[in-house]
Amino acid sequence: MQQLLDFFDWLFNTRGGVAVLFFGGILLFLLIAFILERRTKRVYYDHERTGDDEDGWGLFDDDDDE
């Protein structure tokens, strides 16, 4: 039990432990995003492109409707 407490003390109270948490979290979310992206491509593999798909979109896309 003492070893577990020492591990948590190192993990949350040292710079090295916090760095492990930070970069481990980034790697975890990258892995989740990769898996979900592959799953999405498998579901929508035969999606027909429309005019909107070819133009693309983004947060800073100008709207011509104004």
MOPAC internal coordinates of N, CA, C and O (Angstrom, degrees):
PM7 1SCF
backbone

  N    0.0000 0     0.00 0     0.00 0    0    0    0
  C    1.4446 1     0.00 0     0.00 0    1    0    0
  C    1.5281 1   110.99 1     0.00 0    2    1    0
  O    1.2310 1   120.73 1   143.27 1    3    2    1
  N    1.3051 1   116.21 1   -36.73 1    3    2    1
  C    1.4617 1   120.50 1  -179.55 1    5    3    2
  C    1.5303 1   110.98 1   -65.43 1    6    5    3
  O    1.2310 1   120.25 1   145.54 1    7    6    5
  N    1.3337 1   117.13 1   -34.46 1    7    6    5
  C    1.4644 1   120.43 1   178.84 1    9    7    6
  C    1.5283 1   110.58 1   -64.85 1   10    9    7
  O    1.2310 1   120.36 1   140.88 1   11   10    9
  N    1.3070 1   116.93 1   -39.12 1   11   10    9
  C    1.4643 1   121.28 1   178.61 1   13   11   10
  C    1.5267 1   110.61 1   -65.07 1   14   13   11
  O    1.2310 1   120.54 1   137.64 1   15   14   13
  N    1.3139 1   116.57 1   -42.36 1   15   14   13
  C    1.4604 1   120.26 1   177.66 1   17   15   14
  C    1.5217 1   111.20 1   -65.21 1   18   17   15
  O    1.2310 1   120.21 1   141.86 1   19   18   17
  N    1.3243 1   117.20 1   -38.14 1   19   18   17
  C    1.4665 1   120.76 1   177.14 1   21   19   18
  C    1.5243 1   111.09 1   -64.68 1   22   21   19
  O    1.2310 1   120.71 1   141.79 1   23   22   21
  N    1.3335 1   116.25 1   -38.21 1   23   22   21
  C    1.4560 1   120.34 1   178.70 1   25   23   22
  C    1.5253 1   110.80 1   -64.81 1   26   25   23
  O    1.2310 1   120.08 1   133.94 1   27   26   25
  N    1.3394 1   117.45 1   -46.06 1   27   26   25
  C    1.4576 1   120.19 1   178.93 1   29   27   26
  C    1.5216 1   111.52 1   -66.01 1   30   29   27
  O    1.2310 1   120.23 1   144.25 1   31   30   29
  N    1.3192 1   117.16 1   -35.75 1   31   30   29
  C    1.4601 1   120.62 1   176.36 1   33   31   30
  C    1.5245 1   109.89 1   -62.74 1   34   33   31
  O    1.2310 1   120.06 1   136.66 1   35   34   33
  N    1.3304 1   117.49 1   -43.34 1   35   34   33
  C    1.4663 1   120.89 1   177.37 1   37   35   34
  C    1.5272 1   110.75 1   -65.78 1   38   37   35
  O    1.2310 1   120.62 1   137.98 1   39   38   37
  N    1.3379 1   116.42 1   -42.02 1   39   38   37
  C    1.4582 1   121.00 1  -174.27 1   41   39   38
  C    1.5223 1   112.15 1   -65.37 1   42   41   39
  O    1.2310 1   119.60 1   140.12 1   43   42   41
  N    1.3155 1   118.36 1   -39.88 1   43   42   41
  C    1.4567 1   121.18 1  -174.13 1   45   43   42
  C    1.5232 1   114.64 1  -102.76 1   46   45   43
  O    1.2310 1   119.50 1   167.97 1   47   46   45
  N    1.3295 1   118.56 1   -12.03 1   47   46   45
  C    1.4557 1   120.16 1  -174.01 1   49   47   46
  C    1.5196 1   114.52 1  -118.08 1   50   49   47
  O    1.2310 1   119.56 1  -172.67 1   51   50   49
  N    1.3098 1   118.45 1     7.33 1   51   50   49
  C    1.4657 1   120.89 1   176.80 1   53   51   50
  C    1.5162 1   109.29 1  -126.77 1   54   53   51
  O    1.2310 1   121.01 1   -22.80 1   55   54   53
  N    1.3319 1   115.67 1   157.20 1   55   54   53
  C    1.4661 1   119.62 1   178.74 1   57   55   54
  C    1.5263 1   111.29 1   -64.38 1   58   57   55
  O    1.2310 1   120.44 1   140.66 1   59   58   57
  N    1.2904 1   116.76 1   -39.34 1   59   58   57
  C    1.4664 1   120.28 1   178.68 1   61   59   58
  C    1.5136 1   112.42 1   -62.63 1   62   61   59
  O    1.2310 1   120.51 1   137.86 1   63   62   61
  N    1.3276 1   116.63 1   -42.14 1   63   62   61
  C    1.4577 1   120.85 1   179.18 1   65   63   62
  C    1.5149 1   112.21 1   -66.11 1   66   65   63
  O    1.2310 1   120.81 1   138.31 1   67   66   65
  N    1.3303 1   116.06 1   -41.69 1   67   66   65
  C    1.4689 1   119.65 1   178.37 1   69   67   66
  C    1.5243 1   109.90 1   -66.59 1   70   69   67
  O    1.2310 1   119.79 1   143.35 1   71   70   69
  N    1.3255 1   118.00 1   -36.65 1   71   70   69
  C    1.4676 1   120.95 1   176.64 1   73   71   70
  C    1.5287 1   110.40 1   -63.68 1   74   73   71
  O    1.2310 1   120.35 1   139.46 1   75   74   73
  N    1.3250 1   116.94 1   -40.54 1   75   74   73
  C    1.4698 1   120.37 1   176.90 1   77   75   74
  C    1.5226 1   110.26 1   -62.00 1   78   77   75
  O    1.2310 1   120.14 1   136.60 1   79   78   77
  N    1.3378 1   117.34 1   -43.40 1   79   78   77
  C    1.4685 1   120.21 1   177.07 1   81   79   78
  C    1.5238 1   111.34 1   -61.46 1   82   81   79
  O    1.2310 1   120.37 1   135.43 1   83   82   81
  N    1.3159 1   116.89 1   -44.57 1   83   82   81
  C    1.4581 1   121.72 1  -177.32 1   85   83   82
  C    1.5231 1   111.41 1   -63.79 1   86   85   83
  O    1.2310 1   120.29 1   124.49 1   87   86   85
  N    1.3323 1   117.06 1   -55.51 1   87   86   85
  C    1.4531 1   120.02 1  -177.13 1   89   87   86
  C    1.5290 1   111.96 1   -71.33 1   90   89   87
  O    1.2310 1   120.06 1   149.45 1   91   90   89
  N    1.3119 1   117.50 1   -30.55 1   91   90   89
  C    1.4617 1   120.48 1   174.25 1   93   91   90
  C    1.5193 1   111.30 1   -64.75 1   94   93   91
  O    1.2310 1   120.63 1   141.39 1   95   94   93
  N    1.3322 1   116.40 1   -38.61 1   95   94   93
  C    1.4650 1   120.48 1   176.80 1   97   95   94
  C    1.5078 1   111.87 1   -65.49 1   98   97   95
  O    1.2310 1   120.54 1   138.86 1   99   98   97
  N    1.3351 1   116.57 1   -41.14 1   99   98   97
  C    1.4695 1   120.02 1   177.36 1  101   99   98
  C    1.5210 1   110.17 1   -61.96 1  102  101   99
  O    1.2310 1   120.24 1   133.98 1  103  102  101
  N    1.3291 1   117.14 1   -46.02 1  103  102  101
  C    1.4670 1   120.05 1   179.56 1  105  103  102
  C    1.5252 1   111.61 1   -63.45 1  106  105  103
  O    1.2310 1   120.41 1   141.26 1  107  106  105
  N    1.3219 1   116.82 1   -38.74 1  107  106  105
  C    1.4620 1   120.09 1   179.00 1  109  107  106
  C    1.5238 1   111.14 1   -62.14 1  110  109  107
  O    1.2310 1   120.27 1   133.87 1  111  110  109
  N    1.3471 1   117.10 1   -46.13 1  111  110  109
  C    1.4560 1   119.80 1  -179.51 1  113  111  110
  C    1.5299 1   111.98 1   -69.59 1  114  113  111
  O    1.2310 1   119.48 1   147.20 1  115  114  113
  N    1.3280 1   118.59 1   -32.80 1  115  114  113
  C    1.4639 1   120.35 1   174.44 1  117  115  114
  C    1.5227 1   111.08 1   -64.35 1  118  117  115
  O    1.2310 1   120.43 1   139.25 1  119  118  117
  N    1.3159 1   116.78 1   -40.75 1  119  118  117
  C    1.4605 1   120.78 1   178.03 1  121  119  118
  C    1.5309 1   110.77 1   -64.51 1  122  121  119
  O    1.2310 1   120.20 1   136.08 1  123  122  121
  N    1.3196 1   117.23 1   -43.92 1  123  122  121
  C    1.4694 1   120.93 1   178.72 1  125  123  122
  C    1.5302 1   110.28 1   -62.73 1  126  125  123
  O    1.2310 1   120.17 1   135.95 1  127  126  125
  N    1.3389 1   117.28 1   -44.05 1  127  126  125
  C    1.4662 1   120.43 1   179.75 1  129  127  126
  C    1.5211 1   110.89 1   -63.14 1  130  129  127
  O    1.2310 1   119.87 1   139.25 1  131  130  129
  N    1.3262 1   117.85 1   -40.75 1  131  130  129
  C    1.4647 1   121.78 1   179.30 1  133  131  130
  C    1.5324 1   110.82 1   -62.68 1  134  133  131
  O    1.2310 1   120.71 1   134.54 1  135  134  133
  N    1.3164 1   116.26 1   -45.46 1  135  134  133
  C    1.4720 1   120.37 1  -179.68 1  137  135  134
  C    1.5254 1   110.68 1   -64.54 1  138  137  135
  O    1.2310 1   119.85 1   135.37 1  139  138  137
  N    1.3294 1   117.89 1   -44.63 1  139  138  137
  C    1.4584 1   120.28 1  -179.76 1  141  139  138
  C    1.5225 1   112.04 1   -67.00 1  142  141  139
  O    1.2310 1   119.96 1   144.95 1  143  142  141
  N    1.3257 1   117.68 1   -35.05 1  143  142  141
  C    1.4613 1   120.50 1   177.53 1  145  143  142
  C    1.5270 1   111.07 1   -65.30 1  146  145  143
  O    1.2310 1   120.11 1   136.87 1  147  146  145
  N    1.3207 1   117.40 1   -43.13 1  147  146  145
  C    1.4713 1   120.22 1   177.47 1  149  147  146
  C    1.5240 1   111.00 1   -63.06 1  150  149  147
  O    1.2310 1   120.48 1   138.54 1  151  150  149
  N    1.3174 1   116.69 1   -41.46 1  151  150  149
  C    1.4680 1   120.59 1   179.48 1  153  151  150
  C    1.5255 1   110.62 1   -64.12 1  154  153  151
  O    1.2310 1   120.20 1   139.60 1  155  154  153
  N    1.3224 1   117.23 1   -40.40 1  155  154  153
  C    1.4564 1   121.53 1   179.43 1  157  155  154
  C    1.5255 1   110.86 1   -65.63 1  158  157  155
  O    1.2310 1   119.98 1   138.55 1  159  158  157
  N    1.3264 1   117.64 1   -41.45 1  159  158  157
  C    1.4687 1   120.29 1   178.18 1  161  159  158
  C    1.5239 1   111.55 1   -62.55 1  162  161  159
  O    1.2310 1   120.39 1   144.38 1  163  162  161
  N    1.3355 1   116.86 1   -35.62 1  163  162  161
  C    1.4569 1   119.60 1   178.47 1  165  163  162
  C    1.5229 1   111.59 1   -68.20 1  166  165  163
  O    1.2310 1   120.01 1   143.57 1  167  166  165
  N    1.3129 1   117.59 1   -36.43 1  167  166  165
  C    1.4657 1   121.34 1  -178.47 1  169  167  166
  C    1.5220 1   110.48 1   -72.40 1  170  169  167
  O    1.2310 1   119.67 1   138.86 1  171  170  169
  N    1.3383 1   118.24 1   -41.14 1  171  170  169
  C    1.4605 1   122.37 1  -174.14 1  173  171  170
  C    1.5271 1   112.41 1  -109.42 1  174  173  171
  O    1.2310 1   119.84 1  -140.39 1  175  174  173
  N    1.3203 1   117.91 1    39.61 1  175  174  173
  C    1.4581 1   121.38 1  -176.95 1  177  175  174
  C    1.5196 1   112.90 1   -68.63 1  178  177  175
  O    1.2310 1   119.08 1   152.83 1  179  178  177
  N    1.3262 1   119.36 1   -27.17 1  179  178  177
  C    1.4686 1   121.34 1  -176.61 1  181  179  178
  C    1.5328 1   111.81 1  -107.17 1  182  181  179
  O    1.2310 1   120.15 1  -152.47 1  183  182  181
  N    1.2924 1   117.31 1    27.53 1  183  182  181
  C    1.4659 1   121.96 1   179.83 1  185  183  182
  C    1.5276 1   109.57 1   -67.67 1  186  185  183
  O    1.2310 1   120.62 1   -56.64 1  187  186  185
  N    1.3355 1   116.42 1   123.36 1  187  186  185
  C    1.4591 1   120.35 1   178.65 1  189  187  186
  C    1.5167 1   109.63 1   -78.41 1  190  189  187
  O    1.2310 1   120.58 1   -42.54 1  191  190  189
  N    1.3208 1   116.49 1   137.46 1  191  190  189
  C    1.4591 1   120.68 1   179.69 1  193  191  190
  C    1.5195 1   109.77 1   -78.69 1  194  193  191
  O    1.2310 1   121.67 1   -40.04 1  195  194  193
  N    1.3174 1   114.41 1   139.96 1  195  194  193
  C    1.4576 1   120.42 1   174.72 1  197  195  194
  C    1.5204 1   107.57 1  -113.18 1  198  197  195
  O    1.2310 1   120.49 1    -1.29 1  199  198  197
  N    1.3050 1   116.67 1   178.71 1  199  198  197
  C    1.4591 1   120.43 1   179.55 1  201  199  198
  C    1.5192 1   112.07 1   -61.45 1  202  201  199
  O    1.2310 1   120.46 1   144.77 1  203  202  201
  N    1.3159 1   116.74 1   -35.23 1  203  202  201
  C    1.4642 1   120.45 1   179.17 1  205  203  202
  C    1.5195 1   111.79 1   -67.86 1  206  205  203
  O    1.2310 1   120.00 1   144.40 1  207  206  205
  N    1.3364 1   117.61 1   -35.60 1  207  206  205
  C    1.4586 1   120.87 1  -179.27 1  209  207  206
  C    1.5187 1   111.65 1   -65.71 1  210  209  207
  O    1.2310 1   120.36 1   141.87 1  211  210  209
  N    1.3126 1   116.92 1   -38.13 1  211  210  209
  C    1.4615 1   119.96 1  -175.95 1  213  211  210
  C    1.5177 1   111.91 1   -72.95 1  214  213  211
  O    1.2310 1   120.20 1   147.69 1  215  214  213
  N    1.3361 1   117.23 1   -32.31 1  215  214  213
  C    1.4546 1   120.22 1   179.33 1  217  215  214
  C    1.5136 1   112.03 1   -73.71 1  218  217  215
  O    1.2310 1   120.39 1   149.84 1  219  218  217
  N    1.3134 1   116.86 1   -30.16 1  219  218  217
  C    1.4538 1   121.04 1  -177.13 1  221  219  218
  C    1.5083 1   111.45 1    81.06 1  222  221  219
  O    1.2310 1   120.96 1    -5.13 1  223  222  221
  N    1.3017 1   115.77 1   174.87 1  223  222  221
  C    1.4492 1   120.77 1   178.42 1  225  223  222
  C    1.5022 1   107.60 1  -154.40 1  226  225  223
  O    1.2310 1   121.03 1   -14.58 1  227  226  225
  N    1.2962 1   115.63 1   165.42 1  227  226  225
  C    1.4427 1   120.83 1   178.58 1  229  227  226
  C    1.5098 1   110.66 1  -167.86 1  230  229  227
  O    1.2310 1   120.87 1     0.01 1  231  230  229
  N    1.2945 1   115.93 1  -179.99 1  231  230  229
  C    1.4573 1   120.12 1   179.70 1  233  231  230
  C    1.5147 1   111.84 1   -66.75 1  234  233  231
  O    1.2310 1   120.33 1   148.47 1  235  234  233
  N    1.3324 1   116.97 1   -31.53 1  235  234  233
  C    1.4602 1   121.84 1  -175.69 1  237  235  234
  C    1.5069 1   112.47 1  -106.66 1  238  237  235
  O    1.2310 1   120.44 1  -155.76 1  239  238  237
  N    1.3388 1   116.76 1    24.24 1  239  238  237
  C    1.4602 1   121.64 1   179.90 1  241  239  238
  C    1.5183 1   109.26 1   -73.50 1  242  241  239
  O    1.2310 1   120.17 1   -49.40 1  243  242  241
  N    1.3183 1   117.28 1   130.60 1  243  242  241
  C    1.4637 1   121.17 1   179.56 1  245  243  242
  C    1.5174 1   109.82 1   -78.34 1  246  245  243
  O    1.2310 1   120.48 1   -45.96 1  247  246  245
  N    1.3136 1   116.69 1   134.04 1  247  246  245
  C    1.4496 1   121.69 1   176.50 1  249  247  246
  C    1.5109 1   109.13 1   -90.84 1  250  249  247
  O    1.2310 1   120.76 1   -50.58 1  251  250  249
  N    1.3436 1   116.15 1   129.42 1  251  250  249
  C    1.4622 1   120.73 1   179.03 1  253  251  250
  C    1.5270 1   111.93 1   -85.78 1  254  253  251
  O    1.2310 1   120.01 1   174.31 1  255  254  253
  N    1.3355 1   117.58 1    -5.69 1  255  254  253
  C    1.4554 1   121.87 1  -175.99 1  257  255  254
  C    1.5312 1   112.74 1   -74.86 1  258  257  255
  O    1.2310 1   119.60 1   162.91 1  259  258  257
  N    1.2998 1   118.37 1   -17.09 1  259  258  257
  C    1.4662 1   120.88 1  -174.36 1  261  259  258
  C    1.4963 1   112.86 1   -73.76 1  262  261  259
  O    1.2310 1   120.10 1   180.00 1  263  262  261

